[in-house]
Amino acid sequence: MIHEIRNTYLKDFGNNLKLVGFANLFILLLLGILAYIISIIDPAFDALFLALIFGIFFGIIYTDERKKLVVERSLKFLLPIGITFYGVNINFPYLSYLPIKVVILTLFFASLMGIIILLLARKFGVSKNLALLLACGTSICGVSAIAILSPLVNPKKDEFSAAIIIITVVGLTGAMLYPMIGYLLSLPPDTYALLSGATLHQTGLVKIASKPFGSKVVMEALAIKGVRIAMIALVALIVSIIYSEYKFYVPWYIGSFLIVALFSSLYLPNIVVSVLRPISTIAFSITLASIGFTVNVKQIQRVRLTPLILSYIGWFCSVFIFVLVGGKL
């Protein structure tokens, strides 16, 4: 039985490769690699975000809808595999490196952003799926959280793409404003590290916003950000149970994602993890480029400005409260 399932899987995947064309697949592969290279050169740009945008532009140029549908079917295989291996980017020991007070404050401010977005989304009629993606992307780890949770939530492609674009825009705004806030308010280094790590959306943006204040602040801010990244494991488990048609059912790729995350965090040597992380990120970037390739740009344009505004409000409220009590932290 297992051999029959495996042979059917390989046969379907092989047929999809032929239909899509190796040239197109090679382009998607290059787009994913290019996105990763740019993210290394300039951390302000998340590899997954860039891969999605590159894929969207490639899809605009390439108009064969039949082959786009084949790519979309292939994503049923590629996305779960990409999610599984992306688990090596999660590092649970971060929690033991920080004082409990810092961990609690990080979880509070990160959760506050997501809760505000969810409440406002319900009030202003934003779809449940888009609201959840925006809330989790804002609270946890930006684009990667959205990509990991999307198969569970099953949003429309325009909602998925819009969520990634919105999260990146809001995060870039924060990365530009935070150094100015830190200097104007004369925030102590530890407080500024907490601000960056607890409220900025993506790891690359945390690095950029913290860099003007020295390497020590950068390392502390990244450790704090690591607490939020580790949240994706628990959140993915909870969302999979909530959205499941069956009680307490967890999709295999969420289980494998958690296993890979735990195994790489606790047992794999650092040198092995350092090799696997770029590979897993590139693989996931290729998957995001494939998703972008299938997106209809006209559908993205239908998403109103409301989700963007709500995301800004959720982020701003959390930062505003942080600034009010910043001197007491």
Secondary structure as the mmCIF struct_conf table of DSSP 4:
data_model
#
loop_
_struct_conf.conf_type_id
_struct_conf.id
_struct_conf.beg_label_comp_id
_struct_conf.beg_label_asym_id
_struct_conf.beg_label_seq_id
_struct_conf.end_label_comp_id
_struct_conf.end_label_asym_id
_struct_conf.end_label_seq_id
HELX_RH_AL_P HELX_RH_AL_P1 ILE A 2 VAL A 20
HELX_RH_AL_P HELX_RH_AL_P2 PHE A 22 ILE A 41
TURN_TY1_P TURN_TY1_P1 PRO A 43 ALA A 44
BEND BEND1 PHE A 45 PHE A 45
HELX_RH_AL_P HELX_RH_AL_P3 ALA A 47 ILE A 61
HELX_RH_AL_P HELX_RH_AL_P4 GLU A 65 PHE A 85
HELX_RH_3T_P HELX_RH_3T_P1 TYR A 86 ASN A 89
TURN_TY1_P TURN_TY1_P2 PHE A 92 PRO A 93
HELX_RH_AL_P HELX_RH_AL_P5 TYR A 94 TYR A 97
BEND BEND2 LEU A 98 LEU A 98
HELX_RH_AL_P HELX_RH_AL_P6 ILE A 100 LYS A 123
TURN_TY1_P TURN_TY1_P3 PHE A 124 GLY A 125
HELX_RH_AL_P HELX_RH_AL_P7 LYS A 128 SER A 139
TURN_TY1_P TURN_TY1_P4 ILE A 140 GLY A 142
HELX_RH_AL_P HELX_RH_AL_P8 VAL A 143 VAL A 153
HELX_RH_AL_P HELX_RH_AL_P9 LYS A 157 LEU A 184
TURN_TY1_P TURN_TY1_P5 LEU A 185 SER A 186
HELX_RH_AL_P HELX_RH_AL_P10 PRO A 189 THR A 199
BEND BEND3 HIS A 201 GLN A 202
HELX_RH_AL_P HELX_RH_AL_P11 THR A 203 SER A 210
HELX_RH_3T_P HELX_RH_3T_P2 LYS A 211 PHE A 213
HELX_RH_AL_P HELX_RH_AL_P12 SER A 215 TYR A 243
BEND BEND4 GLU A 245 TYR A 246
TURN_TY1_P TURN_TY1_P6 LYS A 247 PHE A 248
HELX_RH_AL_P HELX_RH_AL_P13 TRP A 252 LEU A 266
TURN_TY1_P TURN_TY1_P7 TYR A 267 TYR A 267
BEND BEND5 LEU A 268 LEU A 268
HELX_RH_AL_P HELX_RH_AL_P14 ASN A 270 THR A 294
HELX_RH_AL_P HELX_RH_AL_P15 VAL A 297 GLN A 301
TURN_TY1_P TURN_TY1_P8 ARG A 302 ARG A 302
BEND BEND6 VAL A 303 VAL A 303
BEND BEND7 LEU A 305 LEU A 305
HELX_RH_AL_P HELX_RH_AL_P16 THR A 306 VAL A 325
HELX_RH_3T_P HELX_RH_3T_P3 GLY A 326 LYS A 328
#
